[in-house]
């Protein structure tokens, strides 16, 4: 379930012909750092990992020492939705790195309230017309695809709604409202990567032909026909599982699964749909290259 390398068939993932490697590093939870030719895109970078006690007591703040230890730079930060375990650290990282932030109205409001400069904030939701928003960041072509959040809280999406104006920060867990949900479709160096940050999708919005799918595990058991729908919509070559670890524990405790993830059953369901599909995980801050 947790190989040190994810392999495509009998050999390591191949490099795009004539191109430098694309490095994908798991940051825990749904977070990733994707690097190519000196450019870095962060997706859902949640590293503070507040404990259950801290979450229960009230307002949450980023841990600057943890962020500094694990993120040295970024050119873009993407927030798939605005729950705390996706966006808590986004404003701090944006201020420190100067990266542009791409996210929903809720994410944009949070960033502005936290003092992120207006020129860094890209409200993908408000910019979206009939087609998904697209942007370029160095060698990366980013496409923001409307998506959905799994309804794992007794049949409902937890903390639905929008983050309203934020006159007072920090916020408590329940104030990090989900907001609009996006997947991000990245093209770089002849490769196509897709981040599905919640275990649900809008089937008609996705396009097949993905080289690497970064797939959320949390909530998959409550999503009807999750495995066949994902594979039909995206047809990935490799699936890298994420958002399965207990993010209420510090990194020093290692990557332990949250209760009731049923990862083995998910791997079986994916494999049953696509013979020979490579499915696996990484340890915290483990990387693979495409």
N, C-alpha and C positions, 0 to 999 in steps of 0.2 A: 504493500500500500504506500510505502514512502521510499521509493528508490532514490539514490543519490543523483542519478541521471534519468531523465525521460528519454527513451530511445524510439526512434521511428523505424519500425521493423528491426533488423539485426544490427543496424549501425546508428551512431549518434546523429542527431538532426543535422542535415547538411546545410552548408552556407549557400546563400544566393550567389550564382555564378558571377565572378568578377566584382563582388561587393564585400565590404567588411562585415563582420558579424553584428547581429542584433542581439544584445544581451538583455535577458529578462530575469529580474530578481524579485522574489516574493518578499514583501515587507510584513507579512502576517495579515490576518483578517482578509479583506478583499484588496489589499494594497499591493501595487507593483511599481517598480522602477524599470523603465525600458530605455536602453541606451544604444545610440549608434552615432559614430563619427563625432563624439564629443557632445552630442545633444542628449538631454535627459527629459523624458516625459514621466511624471508621476501620476498614477491612477489611484484614487481613494486611499491616500497615504495616512492611515491611522496607526500611530506608533506609541502614543501615550499609554494606552492600555490601562485605563482607570479600573480599579478593583470594584467588585460588587458593592462594597461598603462605601466607596467614594461616590459611586453612581446613586446609591440610595440616599446619601446625605445631602445631595443638592448639586450646586453649580460645579461644572467641570472646567479645568484649565489644562492647557498643553504643558507637557514636561519638556522644557527647552534643552535640558541635558540629554535626554533620550533622542530628541530630534537631531541635535548636533552630532550625536554619536553615529547616526545611521544615514543621514541625508546631508551631503555636502553641497549639492547644487541641483537646480532644476530650471528648465526653460519653459515648461508648461505643467500645470496641475489640473487634472480632470476629476470632477466629483460626479459620480453617477447618480447619487441622490443625497439627501441632506440629513440622514440619521447620524447620530454622534459618532458611530464607529466607522463613518466614512468621511466626515468633514471637520471633526473637532480640530485637527491639526492643520487644516488647509490654510486658514488665515495666517497663522504663525509662519508656516513654511513659505507662503507667498511674500510676506514682509522680509524674511531673512534672505531669500534667494532672488527676489525680484521677478519671479516667474509669473506668467499670465495664468489666470484661473478661469477654467471653462466649467460652467455648471448652470443649475436652474435659477429661477428668480430667488428662491429661498437661499441658495448658496451665495448668490450675489449680494443679497441683503446682509447676510452674516459677514461676508468679507468687508463690505463697506463699513459696517458698524465696528469692526475690529481694526479699522485703520488701514486697510489695503488700499493703495492708490487706485483711483477710478480707471486709469489707463490700463491697469492690470486685470480688471474684472470684465469677463465676457459672459453676458447673460444669454446662454444658448437657447433657453426656452423662449424668451421674447423675440429672438432673432429668427426663430423657426417659422417658415411659411409652409408651402405645400411639400417641400423636400427637406430632408435632414440638413442641418448646418454642417458646413465643411470649413476646415481651417488648415493652414500649413504652419508647422513649427520646425524650422531647419529642414532636415530630410524627411520629416514625418508629415504625412497627409492624414488628418483626423476627420472622421465623420461621426457625428453625434446622432444616434439612432433612438427614436422614441421607444421606450420599453415599459416594463411593469415590475412591481414588487410582489414577492410572494405573500400570500394571505395566510401566514402561519399562526397568527394570534387568534385562535378560535374562529377561523374563517375570515379574519380581517387583516388588513395591512396595519402593522403597529404604528402608532403616532402619525396617522394620516393628516393631511392638510399642509399648510404652508408655514414657513417661518415668517412671521410678520416683522414689522420694523423692530429693530433690536436696540431700544434706548439704553438698556442695561445689560452688560455682559459681565461675567460669564452666564451661560444658560445651563439649566438642568437637562437631564436626559430627555424628559418628556417634552421639552421645548424645541428639541431638534426634530422638527416635523419633517416627514419624508419628502414633501414637495414632488415636483415632476421627476420622473425616472428616465435615465438614458443609459444605453450601452455605448461603448466607443469602439469604432472600427478603424484600426490603424493600418496604414500601408507604409512600408519603409524597406528600402533595399530589396525590392522584388518580393517581399514577404507580406502576408496579410495576417494581422493579429486582431483578436476580438475579445473584449472584456465584457462579460455578463456578470454584473455585480450583485444581482439578486436572482434567486432561483425561479424566475418567471421571465417571459418575453412576449412581445407582440409578434406572432409568427410572420405576418405579412410584411413586417418592416425589415426583417433580416434577409441577408443575401448569402447563398451558399458559396463554398470555395475558400474556407478559412484554413490557414496553415496551423495556427496555434489558437486554441480557445481557452481563455482563462475563465473557468466556470465556477460560480458560487454554489456551494453545497448547502449552506444553511437555509432551511425552509423547503428543500426540494420534495420532501415526502408529502407535503400538502398541495403540491402543484400537479394537477391532472396531466398524465402522460408526459411528464417532464422530459425524460430521456429521449423518446422517439421524436418529440416536437423539436427539441434542440438540435438533434442530429439531422433531421429533415430540413430544418431552416438554414443551418450553417454548414453542414457537411464538413466538419473539421478533420484535419489530418492527425492532430495531437490534441488531447484534452489535459489541461493542467488544473487540478482541483484547488479551490481556494475558499476562504471564509468557512472553514471547518474547525479551526483551532479555537481554543478557549481564550478569547481576547480580554478576559477579566484577570488573567494571570500575566505577570511580567515575562519578558523574553527569557530571563534566566531560568524559568521553569520548563522551557522547551515547548514544542508544538504538540500540545495534548488536545485531542478532539473534544468539542463541546458534546454534552449528552445528546443522545438520540440522533446523531448525524447519519447513522446507517450507511457509511461510506462504501462498505463492501457491497451492499445491495445496489447502490448507485452505479458502482463499477460494473457489476453484473448486468444491470439494465442497459448501460451504454454499450457494453461489449456484445450483448445479445442483438443489438440493432445494427452493429457494424463490426464484422469479423476482422480481426487484426488491428483494430483501433488502439492506439497507444494512449493509455490513461494513467496518470500518476500524480505525485505531489512533490513538493520540495520542502526542506527544512527552512525555518526562518532565515532569511537573507541568503538562501541557496539560489543559485542561478543556473540558467541554461542558455545556450547560444543557438541562434538560427542562422 
